[in-house]
């Protein structure tokens, strides 16, 4: 696809699917007809090149990208300053009166992922305050599908919800603290957000995931070695879902190349 074709397709999509309402990005694309902005033209060329790779891309291919204009650590179009403020400045976002430590990007991406996947089972590693598990349960209920959530943390959570089981235990000994049927029902969605025992968690969930299930590793900068080892141990079995990681621009998420779909 060329930029000229992208402009034509954007015009058509805005007029038909979006009932004449363009996004900010749509406006910038359409402005290329007259402006020919070299900075934005280069960015659009990168976006088109990314789209040619398809939605599901091997982790190794994504991790190897060192493109000009991307943050060297997060391989992201998102400036660090923007990500730093995306969880809030005066305080974190709140849900049911509790702190929800999500960036605005991940808040939106998780909502879309739940709507598309409609998981029957969610496993969250790292409960924190417990607010995120309640948020996931509320999302499932509002979208309209039954879902059982198990949330593991080293410390006891004071909250409760009929759809959530809070489990106390060490992620580094995950196989000893979770019941064998924790991911019995599919589709399955796993969030790793504990920052300890990453390799143990990935090793535990792998045999329990099936084709179409999702594995999401949050705050994945700093977890590259574990992700590389996991990918090497299971070549071709997982792919980065760029439909989510790149929805707001390449890796505009805390889950850098780590919203992954089980492929086989």
C-alpha positions as CSV (number, residue, x, y, z in Angstrom):
1,X,0.0,0.0,0.0
2,X,1.2,3.5,-0.8
3,X,0.4,6.7,1.1
4,X,-1.8,7.9,-1.7
5,X,-3.9,4.7,-1.4
6,X,-3.9,5.1,2.4
7,X,-5.4,8.6,1.9
8,X,-8.1,7.2,-0.4
9,X,-9.0,4.4,2.0
10,X,-9.1,6.8,4.9
11,X,-11.5,9.1,3.0
12,X,-13.7,6.1,2.3
13,X,-13.6,4.6,5.8
14,X,-14.4,8.0,7.4
15,X,-17.3,8.6,5.0
16,X,-18.8,5.1,5.4
17,X,-17.9,3.2,8.5
18,X,-17.4,6.3,10.7
19,X,-20.3,8.3,9.3
20,X,-18.2,11.2,8.4
21,X,-16.4,11.6,11.7
22,X,-12.6,11.4,11.4
23,X,-10.1,10.7,14.2
24,X,-7.2,13.0,14.8
25,X,-5.0,10.5,13.0
26,X,-7.4,10.4,10.0
27,X,-7.2,14.2,9.7
28,X,-3.4,14.1,9.7
29,X,-3.5,11.4,7.0
30,X,-5.9,13.3,4.8
31,X,-3.9,16.5,5.2
32,X,-1.0,14.8,3.4
33,X,-2.9,15.5,0.2
34,X,-2.0,19.1,0.4
35,X,0.7,19.5,3.0
36,X,3.2,16.8,2.1
37,X,4.8,17.1,5.5
38,X,8.1,15.1,5.3
39,X,8.1,14.2,9.0
40,X,4.6,12.8,8.9
41,X,5.2,11.2,5.6
42,X,8.1,9.2,7.1
43,X,5.9,8.2,10.0
44,X,3.1,7.0,7.8
45,X,5.6,5.0,5.7
46,X,6.7,3.3,8.9
47,X,3.1,2.6,9.8
48,X,2.4,1.1,6.4
49,X,5.6,-1.1,6.6
50,X,4.4,-2.4,10.0
51,X,1.0,-3.2,8.6
52,X,2.4,-5.2,5.8
53,X,3.9,-7.6,8.3
54,X,0.3,-8.5,9.4
55,X,-1.4,-8.4,12.7
56,X,0.5,-11.3,14.4
57,X,4.2,-10.9,14.3
58,X,6.9,-13.1,15.8
59,X,8.4,-11.7,19.0
60,X,12.0,-12.0,17.6
61,X,11.0,-9.9,14.6
62,X,9.6,-7.2,16.8
63,X,12.4,-7.2,19.3
64,X,15.0,-6.8,16.5
65,X,13.6,-3.4,15.4
66,X,15.8,-0.5,16.1
67,X,14.2,2.3,14.0
68,X,15.1,5.9,14.2
69,X,12.5,7.8,16.2
70,X,11.7,4.9,18.5
71,X,12.6,4.9,22.1
72,X,15.7,2.5,22.2
73,X,14.5,0.6,25.3
74,X,10.7,0.4,24.7
75,X,10.9,0.4,20.9
76,X,8.0,2.8,21.1
77,X,6.8,5.9,19.3
78,X,5.5,7.1,22.6
79,X,7.8,9.6,24.3
80,X,8.9,8.6,27.8
81,X,7.4,11.9,29.1
82,X,4.0,10.9,27.8
83,X,4.1,7.4,29.2
84,X,5.2,8.7,32.6
85,X,2.1,10.9,32.9
86,X,-0.3,8.3,31.4
87,X,-1.2,6.8,34.8
88,X,-2.1,10.2,36.3
89,X,-0.1,13.0,37.8
90,X,-1.9,14.1,40.9
91,X,-3.0,10.5,41.7
92,X,-3.6,7.2,39.8
93,X,-6.9,6.5,38.1
94,X,-9.6,5.3,40.4
95,X,-12.1,2.4,40.1
96,X,-14.7,1.6,42.8
97,X,-12.8,4.0,45.0
98,X,-9.5,2.2,44.7
99,X,-6.3,3.0,42.8
100,X,-6.1,1.4,39.3
101,X,-2.5,1.5,38.2
102,X,-3.1,1.4,34.5
103,X,-1.9,3.8,31.8
104,X,-4.7,5.4,29.8
105,X,-3.5,3.3,26.9
106,X,-3.6,0.0,28.7
107,X,-7.0,0.9,30.1
108,X,-8.4,1.2,26.6
109,X,-6.5,-1.8,25.1
110,X,-7.6,-4.2,27.9
111,X,-11.2,-3.1,27.4
112,X,-11.0,-3.9,23.7
113,X,-9.2,-7.2,24.3
114,X,-11.9,-8.4,26.7
115,X,-14.6,-7.4,24.2
116,X,-12.9,-9.4,21.4
117,X,-11.7,-12.4,23.4
118,X,-14.5,-12.7,25.9
119,X,-12.4,-14.9,28.2
120,X,-14.0,-17.5,30.4
121,X,-10.9,-17.5,32.7
122,X,-8.6,-14.7,33.6
123,X,-5.4,-15.3,35.7
124,X,-3.8,-12.2,37.1
125,X,-0.3,-12.5,38.6
126,X,0.2,-9.5,40.9
127,X,-3.1,-8.3,42.6
128,X,-1.6,-5.2,44.1
129,X,-4.5,-3.4,45.7
130,X,-7.0,-5.8,44.1
131,X,-8.7,-3.0,42.2
132,X,-7.5,-4.3,38.8
133,X,-9.2,-7.7,39.3
134,X,-12.5,-5.9,40.3
135,X,-12.1,-3.7,37.2
136,X,-11.7,-6.8,35.0
137,X,-14.8,-8.4,36.6
138,X,-16.8,-5.3,36.1
139,X,-15.7,-5.1,32.4
140,X,-16.7,-8.6,31.8
141,X,-20.1,-8.1,33.4
142,X,-20.7,-4.8,31.4
143,X,-19.8,-6.4,28.1
144,X,-22.0,-9.4,28.9
145,X,-20.1,-12.6,29.3
146,X,-19.4,-14.9,32.3
147,X,-15.8,-14.9,33.5
148,X,-13.9,-16.3,36.5
149,X,-10.9,-14.3,37.7
150,X,-8.1,-15.7,39.8
151,X,-5.7,-13.1,41.2
152,X,-2.4,-14.1,42.9
153,X,-0.3,-11.9,45.1
154,X,2.2,-12.4,48.0
155,X,0.0,-10.2,50.2
156,X,-3.6,-10.6,51.1
157,X,-6.1,-8.4,49.4
158,X,-8.9,-6.8,51.5
159,X,-11.4,-6.5,48.7
160,X,-13.9,-9.1,47.5
161,X,-16.1,-9.8,44.4
162,X,-18.3,-12.7,43.6
163,X,-16.4,-13.3,40.3
164,X,-12.9,-13.0,41.7
165,X,-10.8,-15.4,43.8
166,X,-7.9,-13.7,45.5
167,X,-5.1,-16.2,46.3
168,X,-2.2,-15.5,48.5
169,X,1.1,-17.0,47.3
170,X,4.5,-16.5,45.8
171,X,4.6,-16.2,42.0
172,X,8.0,-17.9,42.1
173,X,6.2,-21.0,43.4
174,X,3.1,-20.6,41.4
175,X,2.5,-24.3,40.8
176,X,2.3,-25.0,44.5
177,X,-0.3,-22.3,45.3
178,X,-2.8,-22.4,42.4
179,X,-5.4,-25.2,41.8
180,X,-4.9,-27.4,38.8
181,X,-8.1,-26.2,37.2
182,X,-7.3,-22.4,37.4
183,X,-7.3,-22.1,33.6
184,X,-9.6,-25.1,32.8
185,X,-12.1,-23.0,30.8
186,X,-11.4,-21.1,27.7
187,X,-10.9,-18.7,26.1
188,X,-8.1,-17.8,28.6
189,X,-6.3,-14.6,29.4
190,X,-3.2,-14.3,31.6
191,X,-1.8,-11.0,32.9
192,X,1.8,-11.2,34.3
193,X,2.3,-8.1,36.5
194,X,4.2,-9.3,39.5
195,X,7.7,-8.4,38.5
196,X,9.1,-11.4,40.2
197,X,9.1,-15.0,39.1
198,X,8.4,-14.1,35.5
199,X,10.1,-17.2,34.1
200,X,8.2,-19.4,36.5
201,X,4.9,-17.8,35.6
202,X,5.5,-18.1,31.9
203,X,6.5,-21.8,32.3
204,X,3.4,-22.5,34.4
205,X,0.9,-21.0,32.0
206,X,2.3,-22.3,28.8
207,X,0.9,-25.9,29.0
208,X,-2.4,-24.5,30.1
209,X,-2.9,-22.1,27.1
210,X,-4.6,-23.2,23.9
211,X,-4.7,-21.7,20.4
212,X,-6.4,-18.3,20.5
213,X,-5.7,-17.6,24.2
214,X,-3.7,-14.5,25.3
215,X,-0.7,-13.9,27.4
216,X,-0.1,-10.3,28.5
217,X,3.2,-9.3,30.2
218,X,2.8,-5.8,31.7
219,X,5.7,-3.4,32.3
220,X,7.8,-5.7,30.0
221,X,10.8,-3.4,29.7
222,X,13.3,-5.1,32.0
223,X,11.7,-8.6,31.3
224,X,13.4,-9.0,27.9
225,X,15.6,-11.8,28.9
226,X,12.7,-13.9,30.2
227,X,10.6,-13.1,27.1
228,X,13.5,-14.0,24.8
229,X,14.0,-17.3,26.6
230,X,10.3,-18.1,26.6
231,X,10.1,-17.3,22.9
232,X,13.1,-19.5,22.1
233,X,11.7,-22.4,24.1
234,X,8.4,-22.2,22.1
235,X,9.3,-21.1,18.6
236,X,6.2,-20.2,16.5
237,X,3.8,-20.9,19.3
238,X,3.2,-17.2,20.2
239,X,3.0,-14.0,18.2
240,X,2.8,-10.4,19.2
241,X,-0.7,-9.0,18.5
242,X,0.2,-5.7,16.9
243,X,-3.5,-4.9,16.6
244,X,-3.2,-4.0,20.3
245,X,0.4,-3.1,20.9
246,X,0.4,-0.6,18.0
247,X,-3.2,0.6,18.2
248,X,-2.1,4.1,19.4
249,X,1.2,4.0,17.6
250,X,4.0,1.4,17.8
251,X,4.2,0.0,21.4
252,X,2.1,2.8,22.9
253,X,1.5,0.5,25.9
254,X,3.3,-0.7,29.0
255,X,3.2,-4.2,27.3
256,X,6.1,-3.6,24.9
257,X,5.8,-6.4,22.3
258,X,4.1,-8.5,25.0
259,X,0.4,-8.7,24.2
260,X,0.8,-12.2,22.8
261,X,-1.6,-14.7,21.2
262,X,-1.1,-18.4,21.5
263,X,-0.9,-19.5,17.8
264,X,-0.6,-23.3,17.9
